[in-house]
């Protein structure tokens, strides 16, 4: 950086800060170990394979995993901007970070327009192969302490004498059933350390099939628990040790509007992630069928927008694209009061994740519902269709770009395609051009394949004219670009330095026509 500043041709305008466009630390990067925050990758400093989409280097749909450099922190306390797409995918990065579009190639975040078609991950990605549960040492230490004094589980005291026997079958490895229970816990359950029943999951009273699917593995791990019968639901509750177990896996003790996918799921094996999504969609998902329009969609409702974004990202790594929209505004609603009647309650804003067409078909095939009625309802619609569902394009567009304050930012290098998959979006990795604050570089190329004569030799005069004309054109683009109105510094920086870059393309074609082999 010091050497670059010594060579800075315009030191009177600014000092160079960094060459790296970058992401905030919570951005999840597709790796062979799962979907991992880039800050964690930087702090661990370990080697990994990063996911790259085949379209990033001119191929068709598909995902490949390639060796990448360790991630690193590139800047501290730097301005960042939030890119929100119409599907709901969201990423926060520096203004100069480039994202792949179907219509304009790589475009800096600050230059993205509403009609740009951002590219999404186009195929199922990798999942972790590590079957061991995380944080088990700390959990086992707590278990040992609790075993000395017993545990009060759903009103039944487990004494020191039978504590070890009662909890002898606690899982130590990932499984489909464990993912399933975690999904139900996040969807229709609670954790409350201050409650007499710290763990609980709610089931519809009539849905004995689902209750059995979840209760059976929980009985094996934690014992029978306590099954409470209410007006229209069953409540399955457990005590302190199951509470500590779920906490160790990242299940949050949070109100409905703040729920998230547990951190452990992001690096869990595929079968556990499938189980988690099955549990969550069985708890809070529906099949919306409209016979008059011949349409069918799978939907997941939640008061937590962040939870639905988490689920959207997990689905994306299965090659399943979904959309998120607001279902209902916050306000008073009439709901059952638990006494056979109804009452007005204050309710939070509701959101809904929607999966339809080819993505619905892929969801039913790869994930599906534990509840056989929901699965049958959607599957019958698919089987009755006269033709195959419309093909997914794996593209989205810009909903908005907004300032997101200051943050430490991170990046990495993948040397073959110079790309990565960040929060489901295909993006370029670290940059090659030193830039000042808020700056971007307007790039273009001269096609050499259009600059040779009948004899196959280079038409130097035509090439000279093209270079002059292209230079003027790129400078005009700097002037004409709308930039992002909400961030006036972007336009000011572009007009201040008027950075342009003119490259070449078609060199191989030119050499072929010139007889060079």
BELRA-V427859 format. One record per residue. N is the residue number from 1. RES is the residue in one letter. SS is DSSP state (H for helix, E for strand, C for the rest). BURIAL is I if it has 16 or more other C-alpha atoms within 10 Angstrom, else O. D_CENTER is the distance of its C-alpha to the mean C-alpha in Angstrom with 1 decimal. Layout:
N,RES,SS,BURIAL,D_CENTER / N,RES,SS,BURIAL,D_CENTER
This chain:
1,X,C,O,32.5 / 2,X,H,O,36.1 / 3,X,H,O,37.4 / 4,X,H,O,35.2 / 5,X,H,O,36.6 / 6,X,H,O,40.1 / 7,X,C,O,39.5 / 8,X,C,I,37.9 / 9,X,C,O,40.1 / 10,X,C,O,39.5 / 11,X,C,O,39.6 / 12,X,C,O,41.3 / 13,X,C,O,38.2 / 14,X,C,O,35.5 / 15,X,C,I,34.7 / 16,X,C,I,31.8 / 17,X,C,I,28.9 / 18,X,E,I,26.6 / 19,X,C,I,25.7 / 20,X,C,I,22.0 / 21,X,C,I,19.3 / 22,X,C,I,16.6 / 23,X,E,I,13.4 / 24,X,E,I,13.5 / 25,X,C,I,13.4 / 26,X,C,I,10.3 / 27,X,C,I,8.0 / 28,X,E,I,6.2 / 29,X,E,I,8.3 / 30,X,E,I,8.9 / 31,X,E,I,12.3 / 32,X,C,I,15.0 / 33,X,C,I,14.6 / 34,X,E,I,11.1 / 35,X,E,I,7.8 / 36,X,E,I,9.7 / 37,X,E,I,10.0 / 38,X,H,I,12.3 / 39,X,H,I,14.9 / 40,X,H,I,15.3 / 41,X,H,I,15.8 / 42,X,H,I,18.4 / 43,X,H,O,20.1 / 44,X,H,O,20.5 / 45,X,C,O,21.8 / 46,X,C,O,21.6 / 47,X,C,O,21.4 / 48,X,E,I,18.5 / 49,X,E,I,17.5 / 50,X,E,I,14.6 / 51,X,E,I,13.0 / 52,X,E,I,14.7 / 53,X,E,I,14.9 / 54,X,H,I,18.6 / 55,X,H,I,18.8 / 56,X,H,I,18.4 / 57,X,H,O,22.0 / 58,X,C,O,23.6 / 59,X,C,O,22.8 / 60,X,C,O,21.7 / 61,X,C,O,18.5 / 62,X,C,O,17.3 / 63,X,E,I,15.5 / 64,X,E,I,17.5 / 65,X,E,I,17.2 / 66,X,E,I,19.5 / 67,X,E,I,20.9 / 68,X,E,I,19.6 / 69,X,C,I,21.3 / 70,X,C,I,20.4 / 71,X,C,I,18.1 / 72,X,E,I,20.2 / 73,X,E,I,20.6 / 74,X,E,I,21.9 / 75,X,E,I,22.9 / 76,X,E,O,23.5 / 77,X,E,O,23.5 / 78,X,E,I,22.8 / 79,X,E,I,21.9 / 80,X,E,I,18.3 / 81,X,E,I,17.0 / 82,X,E,I,14.1 / 83,X,E,I,13.1 / 84,X,E,I,12.2 / 85,X,E,I,12.2 / 86,X,C,O,14.3 / 87,X,C,I,11.8 / 88,X,C,I,9.8 / 89,X,C,I,6.9 / 90,X,E,I,7.9 / 91,X,E,I,8.7 / 92,X,E,I,11.9 / 93,X,E,I,14.3 / 94,X,C,I,18.1 / 95,X,C,I,19.9 / 96,X,C,I,20.8 / 97,X,C,I,17.5 / 98,X,E,I,17.6 / 99,X,E,I,15.2 / 100,X,E,I,16.4 / 101,X,E,I,18.0 / 102,X,C,O,20.0 / 103,X,C,O,23.0 / 104,X,C,O,23.4 / 105,X,E,O,21.7 / 106,X,E,I,20.0 / 107,X,E,I,20.3 / 108,X,E,I,20.0 / 109,X,H,I,17.7 / 110,X,H,I,21.0 / 111,X,H,I,22.5 / 112,X,C,I,20.0 / 113,X,C,I,21.8 / 114,X,C,O,21.1 / 115,X,C,O,22.3 / 116,X,C,I,20.1 / 117,X,C,I,18.0 / 118,X,E,I,14.7 / 119,X,E,I,13.6 / 120,X,E,I,10.5 / 121,X,C,I,10.1 / 122,X,C,I,13.4 / 123,X,C,I,13.9 / 124,X,C,O,13.1 / 125,X,C,I,12.1 / 126,X,C,I,13.7 / 127,X,C,I,13.7 / 128,X,C,I,15.8 / 129,X,C,O,19.5 / 130,X,C,O,20.6 / 131,X,C,O,22.0 / 132,X,E,O,23.3 / 133,X,C,I,22.0 / 134,X,C,I,21.0 / 135,X,C,O,23.3 / 136,X,H,I,26.2 / 137,X,H,O,28.9 / 138,X,H,O,28.4 / 139,X,H,I,28.2 / 140,X,H,O,31.4 / 141,X,H,O,33.2 / 142,X,H,O,32.6 / 143,X,H,I,33.8 / 144,X,H,O,36.9 / 145,X,H,O,37.7 / 146,X,H,I,37.2 / 147,X,H,I,39.4 / 148,X,H,O,42.3 / 149,X,H,O,42.4 / 150,X,C,I,41.0 / 151,X,E,I,38.2 / 152,X,E,I,38.6 / 153,X,E,I,36.5 / 154,X,C,I,36.7 / 155,X,C,O,40.2 / 156,X,E,O,41.4 / 157,X,E,O,42.3 / 158,X,E,I,41.4 / 159,X,C,I,44.1 / 160,X,H,O,44.0 / 161,X,H,O,46.1 / 162,X,H,O,43.6 / 163,X,H,I,40.3 / 164,X,H,O,39.7 / 165,X,H,O,40.7 / 166,X,H,O,38.6 / 167,X,C,I,35.4 / 168,X,C,O,36.3 / 169,X,C,O,33.5 / 170,X,C,O,30.4 / 171,X,C,I,27.6 / 172,X,C,O,27.0 / 173,X,E,O,24.6 / 174,X,C,I,21.6 / 175,X,C,I,22.5 / 176,X,H,I,21.5 / 177,X,H,I,23.5 / 178,X,H,I,21.9 / 179,X,H,I,18.4 / 180,X,H,I,20.2 / 181,X,H,I,21.9 / 182,X,H,I,18.9 / 183,X,H,I,17.2 / 184,X,H,I,20.5 / 185,X,H,I,20.9 / 186,X,H,I,17.7 / 187,X,H,I,18.6 / 188,X,H,I,22.3 / 189,X,E,I,23.3 / 190,X,E,I,24.1 / 191,X,E,I,24.8 / 192,X,C,I,27.7 / 193,X,C,O,29.6 / 194,X,C,O,32.5 / 195,X,C,O,33.0 / 196,X,C,O,35.6 / 197,X,C,I,33.0 / 198,X,C,I,30.0 / 199,X,E,I,27.9 / 200,X,E,I,27.9 / 201,X,E,I,26.3 / 202,X,E,I,27.7 / 203,X,E,I,28.5 / 204,X,E,O,30.4 / 205,X,C,O,34.0 / 206,X,C,O,34.6 / 207,X,C,O,31.6 / 208,X,H,O,33.3 / 209,X,H,O,31.4 / 210,X,H,I,28.1 / 211,X,H,I,30.0 / 212,X,H,O,31.6 / 213,X,H,I,28.4 / 214,X,H,I,26.9 / 215,X,H,I,30.3 / 216,X,H,O,31.6 / 217,X,H,I,29.2 / 218,X,H,I,29.4 / 219,X,H,O,33.2 / 220,X,H,O,33.2 / 221,X,H,I,31.2 / 222,X,H,I,32.4 / 223,X,C,I,35.4 / 224,X,C,I,36.1 / 225,X,C,I,34.9 / 226,X,E,I,36.3 / 227,X,E,I,35.8 / 228,X,E,O,36.7 / 229,X,E,O,37.7 / 230,X,C,O,37.1 / 231,X,C,O,38.0 / 232,X,C,O,35.3 / 233,X,E,O,32.9 / 234,X,E,I,33.1 / 235,X,E,I,31.8 / 236,X,E,I,31.3 / 237,X,E,I,31.7 / 238,X,E,I,31.8 / 239,X,C,I,33.0 / 240,X,H,I,32.2 / 241,X,H,I,31.3 / 242,X,H,I,28.6 / 243,X,H,I,27.3 / 244,X,H,I,27.2 / 245,X,H,I,25.6 / 246,X,H,I,22.6 / 247,X,H,I,22.3 / 248,X,H,I,22.4 / 249,X,C,I,19.2 / 250,X,C,I,17.3 / 251,X,C,I,18.1 / 252,X,C,I,18.6 / 253,X,C,I,22.0 / 254,X,C,O,20.8 / 255,X,C,O,21.9 / 256,X,H,I,20.0 / 257,X,H,I,18.5 / 258,X,H,O,16.9 / 259,X,C,I,15.5 / 260,X,C,I,12.2 / 261,X,C,I,11.0 / 262,X,C,I,13.5 / 263,X,H,O,12.6 / 264,X,H,O,14.6 / 265,X,H,I,12.6 / 266,X,H,I,9.9 / 267,X,H,I,12.9 / 268,X,C,I,15.0 / 269,X,C,I,16.7 / 270,X,H,I,15.8 / 271,X,H,I,18.5 / 272,X,H,I,17.4 / 273,X,H,I,13.9 / 274,X,H,I,15.8 / 275,X,H,I,18.1 / 276,X,H,I,15.7 / 277,X,H,I,14.3 / 278,X,H,I,18.0 / 279,X,H,I,19.1 / 280,X,H,I,16.8 / 281,X,H,I,17.5 / 282,X,H,I,21.1 / 283,X,H,I,21.4 / 284,X,H,I,19.8 / 285,X,E,I,19.3 / 286,X,E,I,22.0 / 287,X,E,I,23.3 / 288,X,E,I,24.5 / 289,X,E,O,27.4 / 290,X,E,O,29.5 / 291,X,C,O,32.6 / 292,X,C,O,34.0 / 293,X,C,O,31.1 / 294,X,C,O,30.4 / 295,X,E,O,26.7 / 296,X,E,I,24.5 / 297,X,E,I,21.0 / 298,X,E,I,19.0 / 299,X,E,I,17.7 / 300,X,E,I,16.2 / 301,X,E,I,17.7 / 302,X,E,I,16.9 / 303,X,C,I,18.3 / 304,X,C,I,15.0 / 305,X,H,I,12.8 / 306,X,H,I,10.3 / 307,X,H,I,10.5 / 308,X,H,I,9.9 / 309,X,H,I,6.6 / 310,X,H,I,5.8 / 311,X,H,I,7.6 / 312,X,H,I,6.3 / 313,X,H,I,3.1 / 314,X,H,I,6.3 / 315,X,H,I,8.4 / 316,X,H,I,7.2 / 317,X,C,I,8.2 / 318,X,C,I,11.3 / 319,X,C,I,11.9 / 320,X,C,I,11.8 / 321,X,C,I,10.9 / 322,X,C,I,11.3 / 323,X,E,I,12.4 / 324,X,E,I,12.7 / 325,X,E,I,16.2 / 326,X,E,O,18.6 / 327,X,E,O,20.9 / 328,X,E,O,23.6 / 329,X,C,O,24.6 / 330,X,C,O,25.6 / 331,X,E,O,29.3 / 332,X,E,O,32.0 / 333,X,E,O,31.7 / 334,X,E,O,34.2 / 335,X,E,O,32.9 / 336,X,E,O,34.8 / 337,X,C,O,36.5 / 338,X,C,O,37.0 / 339,X,C,O,40.7 / 340,X,C,O,41.0 / 341,X,C,O,40.6 / 342,X,E,O,38.1 / 343,X,E,O,37.5 / 344,X,E,O,35.6 / 345,X,E,O,32.7 / 346,X,E,O,30.4 / 347,X,E,I,26.9 / 348,X,C,I,23.6 / 349,X,C,O,21.7 / 350,X,E,I,20.1 / 351,X,E,I,16.9 / 352,X,E,I,16.2 / 353,X,E,I,13.5 / 354,X,E,I,15.5 / 355,X,E,I,15.6 / 356,X,E,I,18.7 / 357,X,H,I,20.7 / 358,X,H,I,19.7 / 359,X,H,I,16.3 / 360,X,H,I,18.4 / 361,X,H,I,20.6 / 362,X,H,I,18.0 / 363,X,H,I,16.7 / 364,X,H,I,20.3 / 365,X,H,O,21.0 / 366,X,H,O,18.2 / 367,X,C,I,17.5 / 368,X,C,I,19.9 / 369,X,C,I,21.7 / 370,X,C,I,24.2 / 371,X,C,I,26.3 / 372,X,H,O,28.5 / 373,X,H,O,29.4 / 374,X,H,I,25.9 / 375,X,H,I,25.3 / 376,X,H,O,28.8 / 377,X,H,O,28.4 / 378,X,H,I,25.4 / 379,X,H,I,26.8 / 380,X,H,O,30.2 / 381,X,H,I,28.9 / 382,X,H,I,27.2 / 383,X,H,O,30.4 / 384,X,H,O,32.6 / 385,X,C,O,31.0 / 386,X,C,O,33.4 / 387,X,C,O,31.0 / 388,X,C,O,27.6 / 389,X,C,O,24.5 / 390,X,C,O,23.6 / 391,X,C,O,21.5 / 392,X,C,O,17.9 / 393,X,C,O,17.8 / 394,X,C,I,14.0 / 395,X,E,I,14.6 / 396,X,E,I,13.9 / 397,X,C,I,15.9 / 398,X,E,I,16.1 / 399,X,E,I,16.7 / 400,X,E,O,17.6 / 401,X,E,I,17.6 / 402,X,E,I,18.9 / 403,X,E,I,20.1 / 404,X,E,O,18.1 / 405,X,E,O,20.9 / 406,X,E,O,21.4 / 407,X,E,I,19.3 / 408,X,E,I,19.6 / 409,X,E,I,17.5 / 410,X,E,I,16.8 / 411,X,E,I,16.8 / 412,X,C,I,17.8 / 413,X,C,I,19.9 / 414,X,C,I,19.6 / 415,X,C,O,23.2 / 416,X,C,O,23.3 / 417,X,C,I,20.9 / 418,X,C,I,20.0 / 419,X,E,I,16.4 / 420,X,E,I,12.9 / 421,X,E,I,9.4 / 422,X,E,I,7.3 / 423,X,C,I,3.8 / 424,X,C,I,5.1 / 425,X,E,I,8.4 / 426,X,E,I,11.6 / 427,X,E,I,13.3 / 428,X,E,I,16.6 / 429,X,C,I,17.2 / 430,X,C,I,20.1 / 431,X,C,I,22.8 / 432,X,C,O,26.4 / 433,X,C,O,28.2 / 434,X,C,I,29.3 / 435,X,E,I,28.7 / 436,X,C,I,29.9 / 437,X,C,I,28.1 / 438,X,C,I,26.2 / 439,X,C,I,27.6 / 440,X,C,I,26.4 / 441,X,C,I,28.4 / 442,X,E,I,29.4 / 443,X,E,O,29.6 / 444,X,E,I,31.6 / 445,X,E,O,33.4 / 446,X,E,I,36.9 / 447,X,E,I,37.3 / 448,X,H,I,40.1 / 449,X,H,I,40.6 / 450,X,H,O,42.3 / 451,X,C,I,44.7 / 452,X,E,I,47.3 / 453,X,C,O,50.8 / 454,X,C,O,52.8 / 455,X,C,O,53.8 / 456,X,C,O,50.2 / 457,X,C,O,50.5 / 458,X,E,I,48.3 / 459,X,C,O,49.4 / 460,X,H,O,49.3 / 461,X,H,O,50.5 / 462,X,H,O,48.0 / 463,X,H,I,45.2 / 464,X,H,O,46.7 / 465,X,H,O,46.6 / 466,X,H,I,43.0 / 467,X,H,I,41.9 / 468,X,H,O,43.8 / 469,X,H,O,42.5 / 470,X,H,I,38.9 / 471,X,H,I,39.2 / 472,X,H,O,40.6 / 473,X,H,O,37.9 / 474,X,H,I,35.1 / 475,X,H,I,36.8 / 476,X,H,O,37.1 / 477,X,H,O,33.4 / 478,X,H,I,33.0 / 479,X,H,O,35.4 / 480,X,H,O,34.0 / 481,X,C,O,30.3 / 482,X,C,O,29.1 / 483,X,C,I,26.4 / 484,X,C,I,24.4 / 485,X,C,O,27.2 / 486,X,C,O,25.4 / 487,X,C,I,25.6 / 488,X,H,O,29.2 / 489,X,H,O,29.1 / 490,X,H,I,27.3 / 491,X,H,I,30.3 / 492,X,H,O,32.8 / 493,X,H,I,31.5 / 494,X,H,I,31.4 / 495,X,H,O,34.9 / 496,X,H,O,36.2 / 497,X,H,I,35.6 / 498,X,C,I,35.1 / 499,X,C,I,33.2 / 500,X,E,I,33.3 / 501,X,E,O,32.9 / 502,X,E,O,34.8 / 503,X,E,O,34.1 / 504,X,E,O,35.4 / 505,X,E,O,34.3 / 506,X,C,O,36.5 / 507,X,H,O,38.3 / 508,X,H,O,38.6 / 509,X,H,I,40.1 / 510,X,H,I,42.6 / 511,X,H,I,43.6 / 512,X,H,O,44.1 / 513,X,H,I,46.4 / 514,X,C,I,48.2 / 515,X,C,O,49.0 / 516,X,C,O,47.1 / 517,X,C,O,45.7
